[in-house]
Amino acid sequence: MQTRFFAAGIRWHFPGGSPLGGDYEGTGQVLDWLGRAFRASDGTIRIDVHDVIGNDEHAIWPGRPRGMAGRGVLGEWPVTW
């Protein structure tokens, strides 16, 4: 999965000051973040991709990750990555 879906130099930014918020670089850190998000949401995390825009150097996608935890909404955020 690491090399099939993510470039080695991937940079991932998740907004906010939550434990998941921050900047992540490289496939190891990004996959670790995805695992933590999955666990924090009790397996309910979903990321809806609205579009993908890219060129030879960069790719971004506007999307909306969301998930539940316990009895409440873990979060729903409009973001561009």
Buried (B, 14 or more C-beta within 10 A) or exposed (E): EEEEEBEEEBEBEBEEEEEBEBEBEBBEBBBEBBEEBEEBBEEEBEBEEEEEEEEEEEEEBBBEBBBBBEEEEBBEEEBEB
